[in-house]
Every structure is written in structure tokens, then in C-alpha cells.
Amino acid sequence: MESNNWYAVGTQAGINCLNCNSSIVEVGYTHTDTGVCPYCKTPCIFYGIGKDNVIQVIPDYAPDSFRKFISWVQTDLSEMEFLFLIGAIKRIGRDLPVAQNPPD
């Protein structure tokens, strides 16, 4: 599991909660609404990215810019529009060239 101080990465089969490190199994699909960890009850959002990847975001720990993104998504986008947005961002990422020799 990869983690940062405001998000954790796992799979739909399981992810360790960033706050309490409990294993959350069968996370499911993308939710744009804030939920809670079933163990520590910390408010969080699970985003399904790709076929099997899941990201747990704890909004209280996230940078201001990402909290604004969460607020925009929850206010202005439907679940389907959000999934389309994530798919479009993934396609852009795939199309970006990989630098052979990045500058120092």
C-alpha cells in the first residue's frame, strides 16, 4: 500500500485506512460523497481509479486545493460526470510523453 499524509492507495479487494490502518475489504466503486471508515469512523472518500485501484482520501488532512476539488465534485458533478472526468484525466496521463532525460 502506498500512502501519503492525506490519502492511501489500495485495491477494490482491500485498502488499509490511512487513519487507523485497519484493513477495509471489498471497497467497491467510486463514491463522490463523504463516508466513514467502518472501524475508526474517520470521514473519508473512496475513489475508484481504473479497473482495480482505490484511493482513500481524508478531506480533513488534504491540501486546501484538493478539498476545493472535492467540494466542486460533490456540488457540481453527478457520479457519471465524475467517472468521465477521471477517465479523461487517465487518458491524458497515458498520452503524455515520458521524458527520456529529464532536466536536473
Secondary structure by P-SEA (a helix, b strand, c coil): cccccccccccccccccccccccccccccccccccccccccccbbbbbcccbbbbbbccccccaaaaaaaaaaaccccaaaaaaaaaaaaaaaaaccccccccc
